[in-house]
Amino acid sequence: MATKEKNIWILLIFILSGLVIGGLLGELASRVDWLWWLAYSQSFGLENPIILDLSVVKITFALMFKISVSSIIGMLLAIFVYRKV
């Protein structure tokens, strides 16, 4: 009996692509009057980057997330498609 084993990396790729495509569609939807709510977003992360100066090398750490309604919808659709595949 062959079993269909799903890979966690494929799931992560599906979720990330859903977030990116959903975010892009949300930006496009922000230009349409009655679709403004798809572009509603919240940003969180490091406001000011952390700088590590070692005199020889300077390293800057920064991470910012911007999650919108459309990116959440895209992520949920990606999970749905992954489960169906």
VMD Tcl script that builds the backbone (N, CA, C; Angstrom):
set m [mol new atoms 255]
animate dup $m
set s [atomselect $m all]
$s set {name element resname resid chain x y z} {
  {N N MET 1 A 0.823 -1.180 0.000}
  {CA C MET 1 A 0.000 0.000 0.000}
  {C C MET 1 A 0.871 1.248 0.000}
  {N N ALA 2 A 0.730 2.044 -0.994}
  {CA C ALA 2 A 1.489 3.286 -1.063}
  {C C ALA 2 A 0.723 4.386 -0.335}
  {N N THR 3 A 1.428 5.112 0.496}
  {CA C THR 3 A 0.797 6.223 1.210}
  {C C THR 3 A 1.286 7.536 0.615}
  {N N LYS 4 A 0.432 8.488 0.627}
  {CA C LYS 4 A 0.768 9.805 0.098}
  {C C LYS 4 A 1.280 10.651 1.261}
  {N N GLU 5 A 2.589 10.867 1.293}
  {CA C GLU 5 A 3.199 11.611 2.384}
  {C C GLU 5 A 3.379 13.064 1.955}
  {N N LYS 6 A 2.894 13.973 2.793}
  {CA C LYS 6 A 2.999 15.396 2.477}
  {C C LYS 6 A 4.226 15.974 3.153}
  {N N ASN 7 A 4.890 16.843 2.458}
  {CA C ASN 7 A 6.127 17.419 2.927}
  {C C ASN 7 A 5.865 18.785 3.557}
  {N N ILE 8 A 6.479 19.065 4.716}
  {CA C ILE 8 A 6.282 20.327 5.416}
  {C C ILE 8 A 6.858 21.498 4.624}
  {N N TRP 9 A 7.913 21.266 3.842}
  {CA C TRP 9 A 8.515 22.338 3.047}
  {C C TRP 9 A 7.578 22.797 1.943}
  {N N ILE 10 A 6.856 21.867 1.360}
  {CA C ILE 10 A 5.881 22.227 0.333}
  {C C ILE 10 A 4.772 23.071 0.949}
  {N N LEU 11 A 4.338 22.725 2.167}
  {CA C LEU 11 A 3.321 23.508 2.866}
  {C C LEU 11 A 3.818 24.928 3.118}
  {N N LEU 12 A 5.073 25.078 3.546}
  {CA C LEU 12 A 5.629 26.403 3.789}
  {C C LEU 12 A 5.700 27.233 2.512}
  {N N ILE 13 A 6.059 26.599 1.402}
  {CA C ILE 13 A 6.104 27.293 0.118}
  {C C ILE 13 A 4.699 27.745 -0.289}
  {N N PHE 14 A 3.701 26.880 -0.077}
  {CA C PHE 14 A 2.319 27.244 -0.383}
  {C C PHE 14 A 1.881 28.435 0.464}
  {N N ILE 15 A 2.177 28.394 1.767}
  {CA C ILE 15 A 1.753 29.468 2.666}
  {C C ILE 15 A 2.436 30.781 2.304}
  {N N LEU 16 A 3.744 30.751 2.064}
  {CA C LEU 16 A 4.463 31.976 1.707}
  {C C LEU 16 A 3.978 32.556 0.381}
  {N N SER 17 A 3.720 31.686 -0.583}
  {CA C SER 17 A 3.225 32.194 -1.861}
  {C C SER 17 A 1.823 32.770 -1.694}
  {N N GLY 18 A 1.002 32.163 -0.844}
  {CA C GLY 18 A -0.324 32.717 -0.569}
  {C C GLY 18 A -0.243 34.076 0.094}
  {N N LEU 19 A 0.706 34.241 1.024}
  {CA C LEU 19 A 0.889 35.534 1.684}
  {C C LEU 19 A 1.343 36.604 0.705}
  {N N VAL 20 A 2.297 36.266 -0.146}
  {CA C VAL 20 A 2.839 37.250 -1.099}
  {C C VAL 20 A 1.801 37.626 -2.146}
  {N N ILE 21 A 1.162 36.632 -2.744}
  {CA C ILE 21 A 0.165 36.916 -3.777}
  {C C ILE 21 A -1.030 37.653 -3.179}
  {N N GLY 22 A -1.446 37.248 -1.982}
  {CA C GLY 22 A -2.535 37.957 -1.314}
  {C C GLY 22 A -2.177 39.395 -1.003}
  {N N GLY 23 A -0.944 39.642 -0.572}
  {CA C GLY 23 A -0.496 41.008 -0.308}
  {C C GLY 23 A -0.481 41.865 -1.559}
  {N N LEU 24 A -0.015 41.282 -2.658}
  {CA C LEU 24 A -0.008 42.019 -3.929}
  {C C LEU 24 A -1.424 42.345 -4.394}
  {N N LEU 25 A -2.328 41.386 -4.264}
  {CA C LEU 25 A -3.718 41.632 -4.651}
  {C C LEU 25 A -4.364 42.661 -3.733}
  {N N GLY 26 A -3.976 42.677 -2.463}
  {CA C GLY 26 A -4.487 43.683 -1.542}
  {C C GLY 26 A -4.037 45.078 -1.918}
  {N N GLU 27 A -2.784 45.204 -2.351}
  {CA C GLU 27 A -2.295 46.512 -2.804}
  {C C GLU 27 A -3.056 46.979 -4.044}
  {N N LEU 28 A -3.343 46.056 -4.951}
  {CA C LEU 28 A -4.127 46.416 -6.128}
  {C C LEU 28 A -5.566 46.767 -5.757}
  {N N ALA 29 A -6.116 46.044 -4.775}
  {CA C ALA 29 A -7.498 46.285 -4.355}
  {C C ALA 29 A -7.647 47.611 -3.618}
  {N N SER 30 A -6.566 48.142 -3.079}
  {CA C SER 30 A -6.660 49.411 -2.355}
  {C C SER 30 A -7.029 50.568 -3.276}
  {N N ARG 31 A -6.833 50.401 -4.559}
  {CA C ARG 31 A -7.170 51.451 -5.528}
  {C C ARG 31 A -8.635 51.428 -5.932}
  {N N VAL 32 A -9.351 50.367 -5.543}
  {CA C VAL 32 A -10.780 50.250 -5.857}
  {C C VAL 32 A -11.562 50.665 -4.612}
  {N N ASP 33 A -12.540 51.556 -4.787}
  {CA C ASP 33 A -13.251 52.127 -3.647}
  {C C ASP 33 A -13.929 51.079 -2.768}
  {N N TRP 34 A -14.623 50.137 -3.352}
  {CA C TRP 34 A -15.391 49.190 -2.550}
  {C C TRP 34 A -14.579 47.969 -2.106}
  {N N LEU 35 A -13.290 47.901 -2.454}
  {CA C LEU 35 A -12.410 46.810 -1.995}
  {C C LEU 35 A -11.325 47.301 -1.037}
  {N N TRP 36 A -11.505 48.480 -0.452}
  {CA C TRP 36 A -10.494 49.061 0.431}
  {C C TRP 36 A -10.173 48.156 1.613}
  {N N TRP 37 A -11.149 47.399 2.092}
  {CA C TRP 37 A -10.979 46.571 3.287}
  {C C TRP 37 A -9.995 45.428 3.066}
  {N N LEU 38 A -9.755 45.025 1.828}
  {CA C LEU 38 A -8.768 43.976 1.557}
  {C C LEU 38 A -7.345 44.468 1.805}
  {N N ALA 39 A -7.140 45.772 1.711}
  {CA C ALA 39 A -5.809 46.344 1.901}
  {C C ALA 39 A -5.551 46.752 3.349}
  {N N TYR 40 A -6.542 46.599 4.228}
  {CA C TYR 40 A -6.340 46.957 5.639}
  {C C TYR 40 A -5.242 46.063 6.206}
  {N N SER 41 A -4.215 46.672 6.801}
  {CA C SER 41 A -3.070 45.887 7.254}
  {C C SER 41 A -2.545 46.404 8.582}
  {N N GLN 42 A -1.738 45.581 9.197}
  {CA C GLN 42 A -1.067 45.906 10.449}
  {C C GLN 42 A 0.400 45.535 10.293}
  {N N SER 43 A 1.285 46.437 10.687}
  {CA C SER 43 A 2.725 46.184 10.620}
  {C C SER 43 A 3.264 45.958 12.019}
  {N N PHE 44 A 4.161 45.005 12.130}
  {CA C PHE 44 A 4.819 44.770 13.409}
  {C C PHE 44 A 6.222 44.241 13.161}
  {N N GLY 45 A 7.086 44.479 14.107}
  {CA C GLY 45 A 8.479 44.063 13.985}
  {C C GLY 45 A 9.383 45.077 14.656}
  {N N LEU 46 A 10.619 45.117 14.238}
  {CA C LEU 46 A 11.587 46.058 14.781}
  {C C LEU 46 A 11.456 47.387 14.057}
  {N N GLU 47 A 11.055 48.422 14.771}
  {CA C GLU 47 A 10.915 49.749 14.167}
  {C C GLU 47 A 12.282 50.320 13.791}
  {N N ASN 48 A 13.229 50.242 14.707}
  {CA C ASN 48 A 14.594 50.691 14.452}
  {C C ASN 48 A 15.504 49.468 14.376}
  {N N PRO 49 A 16.330 49.380 13.351}
  {CA C PRO 49 A 17.198 48.201 13.233}
  {C C PRO 49 A 18.232 48.142 14.356}
  {N N ILE 50 A 18.623 46.927 14.702}
  {CA C ILE 50 A 19.664 46.695 15.699}
  {C C ILE 50 A 21.000 46.638 14.955}
  {N N ILE 51 A 21.946 47.433 15.400}
  {CA C ILE 51 A 23.257 47.507 14.735}
  {C C ILE 51 A 24.318 46.934 15.665}
  {N N LEU 52 A 25.054 45.954 15.159}
  {CA C LEU 52 A 26.158 45.339 15.893}
  {C C LEU 52 A 27.456 45.771 15.224}
  {N N ASP 53 A 28.200 46.642 15.904}
  {CA C ASP 53 A 29.439 47.176 15.353}
  {C C ASP 53 A 30.616 46.479 16.030}
  {N N LEU 54 A 31.345 45.651 15.279}
  {CA C LEU 54 A 32.491 44.913 15.800}
  {C C LEU 54 A 33.805 45.529 15.339}
  {N N SER 55 A 33.775 46.753 14.924}
  {CA C SER 55 A 34.928 47.518 14.487}
  {C C SER 55 A 35.465 47.051 13.133}
  {N N VAL 56 A 35.458 45.775 12.869}
  {CA C VAL 56 A 35.896 45.258 11.579}
  {C C VAL 56 A 34.690 45.059 10.671}
  {N N VAL 57 A 33.581 44.659 11.276}
  {CA C VAL 57 A 32.362 44.355 10.543}
  {C C VAL 57 A 31.196 45.023 11.264}
  {N N LYS 58 A 30.293 45.584 10.505}
  {CA C LYS 58 A 29.083 46.165 11.067}
  {C C LYS 58 A 27.895 45.379 10.520}
  {N N ILE 59 A 27.089 44.816 11.415}
  {CA C ILE 59 A 25.943 43.993 11.032}
  {C C ILE 59 A 24.678 44.702 11.490}
  {N N THR 60 A 23.693 44.760 10.601}
  {CA C THR 60 A 22.415 45.393 10.913}
  {C C THR 60 A 21.316 44.344 10.850}
  {N N PHE 61 A 20.526 44.254 11.920}
  {CA C PHE 61 A 19.406 43.328 11.994}
  {C C PHE 61 A 18.105 44.127 11.953}
  {N N ALA 62 A 17.203 43.747 11.062}
  {CA C ALA 62 A 15.889 44.380 10.988}
  {C C ALA 62 A 14.888 43.366 10.448}
  {N N LEU 63 A 13.698 43.396 11.002}
  {CA C LEU 63 A 12.648 42.485 10.549}
  {C C LEU 63 A 11.306 43.178 10.736}
  {N N MET 64 A 10.515 43.268 9.657}
  {CA C MET 64 A 9.226 43.925 9.717}
  {C C MET 64 A 8.222 43.096 8.935}
  {N N PHE 65 A 7.071 42.855 9.525}
  {CA C PHE 65 A 5.982 42.126 8.880}
  {C C PHE 65 A 4.824 43.075 8.650}
  {N N LYS 66 A 4.178 42.944 7.495}
  {CA C LYS 66 A 2.973 43.708 7.193}
  {C C LYS 66 A 1.917 42.703 6.728}
  {N N ILE 67 A 0.985 42.429 7.607}
  {CA C ILE 67 A -0.052 41.437 7.339}
  {C C ILE 67 A -1.343 42.173 7.010}
  {N N SER 68 A -1.942 41.832 5.871}
  {CA C SER 68 A -3.203 42.448 5.463}
  {C C SER 68 A -4.304 41.391 5.410}
  {N N VAL 69 A -5.528 41.859 5.276}
  {CA C VAL 69 A -6.670 40.956 5.184}
  {C C VAL 69 A -6.524 40.049 3.968}
  {N N SER 70 A -6.102 40.617 2.857}
  {CA C SER 70 A -5.964 39.814 1.635}
  {C C SER 70 A -4.834 38.792 1.750}
  {N N SER 71 A -3.770 39.106 2.480}
  {CA C SER 71 A -2.699 38.117 2.642}
  {C C SER 71 A -3.147 36.967 3.544}
  {N N ILE 72 A -3.996 37.247 4.524}
  {CA C ILE 72 A -4.542 36.164 5.353}
  {C C ILE 72 A -5.466 35.283 4.529}
  {N N ILE 73 A -6.292 35.894 3.681}
  {CA C ILE 73 A -7.159 35.118 2.793}
  {C C ILE 73 A -6.320 34.276 1.838}
  {N N GLY 74 A -5.243 34.841 1.296}
  {CA C GLY 74 A -4.355 34.089 0.410}
  {C C GLY 74 A -3.695 32.922 1.110}
  {N N MET 75 A -3.294 33.123 2.370}
  {CA C MET 75 A -2.688 32.042 3.141}
  {C C MET 75 A -3.695 30.917 3.397}
  {N N LEU 76 A -4.923 31.274 3.742}
  {CA C LEU 76 A -5.951 30.256 3.976}
  {C C LEU 76 A -6.282 29.490 2.697}
  {N N LEU 77 A -6.330 30.196 1.573}
  {CA C LEU 77 A -6.559 29.512 0.289}
  {C C LEU 77 A -5.403 28.579 -0.063}
  {N N ALA 78 A -4.178 28.984 0.247}
  {CA C ALA 78 A -3.014 28.133 -0.021}
  {C C ALA 78 A -3.071 26.853 0.824}
  {N N ILE 79 A -3.474 26.975 2.080}
  {CA C ILE 79 A -3.606 25.788 2.936}
  {C C ILE 79 A -4.701 24.882 2.412}
  {N N PHE 80 A -5.817 25.466 1.958}
  {CA C PHE 80 A -6.909 24.684 1.394}
  {C C PHE 80 A -6.458 23.916 0.156}
  {N N VAL 81 A -5.731 24.590 -0.746}
  {CA C VAL 81 A -5.234 23.932 -1.963}
  {C C VAL 81 A -4.233 22.843 -1.598}
  {N N TYR 82 A -3.380 23.085 -0.619}
  {CA C TYR 82 A -2.387 22.090 -0.202}
  {C C TYR 82 A -3.089 20.827 0.318}
  {N N ARG 83 A -4.135 21.005 1.082}
  {CA C ARG 83 A -4.859 19.837 1.627}
  {C C ARG 83 A -5.557 19.041 0.533}
  {N N LYS 84 A -5.992 19.730 -0.549}
  {CA C LYS 84 A -6.659 19.046 -1.643}
  {C C LYS 84 A -5.696 18.314 -2.563}
  {N N VAL 85 A -4.426 18.744 -2.589}
  {CA C VAL 85 A -3.434 18.129 -3.481}
  {C C VAL 85 A -2.938 16.836 -2.911}
}
mol reanalyze $m
mol bondsrecalc $m
mol representation Tube
mol addrep $m
